[in-house]
Amino acid sequence: MEMLRFDRALLDNAFLDRASLEGASFCEARLHHASIRGALLCSIDFTRAGMTGVRLNGSRLWNSDFSSAMLVMADLAGADLTDAEFGGANMDRALLECAVLFDVFEDRDARFVYQVDGLQVSQIAEALVYETTRLPPEFAGDPRIKARIVECEAERAERVRS
């Protein structure tokens, strides 16, 4: 089967909720404010894609490549991002509530660890990260990330009160 290619496509405000696009390429595509919620997007190439305000909440994005993607204010709440690549991605104010960036699978014979690649503490520190975000241990224990979680939780509590 041939790979679906949306390279450099203009898909701002597109509605692709619950789409199954495994292995597709959106390299340098514009997906600003697109809705791609609850989608199966494993092994997708989003390299250098413009994704400001994209809604990917609840999507499965295993092994996808977000290298140098613009994820400013992206909604990644509840998304499974295990084995995804984020080198150079701009995650300023990206919502990571309940997002899975780290997971462990164990059975009788083996233990498998899945986590994001290329992600830096500085990127997470710019995102909206909460106690419910499943972070790799090296991030979860970082003082900057701990402080950011406290800040985001306090802002959320304030919004709930007002």
N, C-alpha and C positions, 0 to 999 in steps of 0.2 A: 504494500500500500504506500502510495506517495505521501510525503509529509505536506501538511497544509502550510502555506507560506502567506503571511500577512506583513512581510517586511516593508517598512516605510508606509504602511497603510494609514489613512486618516480615519480613525475610529472613535473620535471624541464623542462622548455621550452614547456610545453603542450599548445595546441591551443584549447581553450574552449570558444571562442568569441560567444556571444549571447546564451550561454547555459542556460537552465532552470533546476536548481538543488536544488530547495527548500527543506530545511530540511536535506540536505546531511551532512555527517561528513568527514572532512579533518583533524581530530585531529592528530597532529604530522606529517602531510604529508609534503613533500618537493615540493614546487611550485615555486622555484626560477626561475625568468624571464618567468613565464608562462603568456600567454595572455588570459585573461578572461574578455574582454571588452564588455560592453553593456549587461551583463548577469543578469539574475534574480536569485539572490542567497540569498533569505530571509531565516532566521533562520538556517544559516549554522554554523557548529562548526569548526572553524579554530584554536582551542586551541593549543598552542605551535607549530603551523605550521611554517616552514621556507619559507618565502615569499619575500626574497630579490629581488627587481626589478620586482615584479609581476605587471602586467598591469590590473587594475580593473576599469579603467576610464569608467564613464558612467554606471556602474553597480548599481543595487538596492540590497543593503546588509542589509536591515532592520532586526533588531533583531538578527544579526549574532554575534558570539562570537570569538573575536580576542585575548582573554586572553593569555598573554605571547607569542604572535606571533612575529616573526621577520619580520617587515614591512619596513626594511631599503630600501630607494630609491623606495618604492612602488609607483605606479602611481594610486592615488585615485581621480584624477581630475574629477569633475562632478559626483562622486559617491554619492548615498544616503545612509548615514550611521546612520540614525536615529534609536534609540533604540539598537544600537550595543554596545557590551561590549569590552573595550580596556584595562582592568586592566593588568598592567605589560608588555604591548606590546612595542616593540622597534620601534619607528616611526622616527628614525633619517633620515632626508632628504626625508621623504615621501611627495609626492606632493598632497596638499589638495586644489588646486585652484578650485574654484566653487563647492567644496564638501559640502554636506549638513550634518551638525552635529547637527542641531537644526531646528525644524519646529513647527509651530502652525497651528492647524486646528480648525476653529470655524464655528459653524452653529447657528441657532436660539436658540437652547437649551443647547448647551455645548461648552466648549473650551478644546481642547486636546493639550498637549505639548509633543513633542517627541524630545529626545536628547540622545546623546551617554552616556554610563555609564562607570565608572571606569577610565575615562580619567583624567590625571593630567596636570596642567599647564606646568610642565617640559617636558611632552611628546610633547605637541603642540609647545613648544619653540624650539624643535629640528627638527620639520617638516618644510616644505616649505608651509607657510600659507600666504594668500593674503586677500585683502579687499573683494574679491568675495567669500571667505570661509564663510559659514553660521555657525557661532559659537554660543554656548549657551552664554547668557548675562554675566555670571560670568567669562567666558574666554575672551570674546570680550573686557571687561573693564579692564582686568588685564594689568598692565604696561609692564610686560615681553612679553606678547602676542602682545601688541600694538607696542613695539619696534621690535619684530620679523617681524611683518607685514611690517613695514617701511623698514627694512633690505631686505626682500624678494622682495618687490616692486622695491627698488633701484637696486638690482641685475638684476631683469628682465628688467628694463629700460636700464641698461648698456648693456645687451645682445642684445637688440633691436637696440641700437645705433651702435654696432660694427659689 
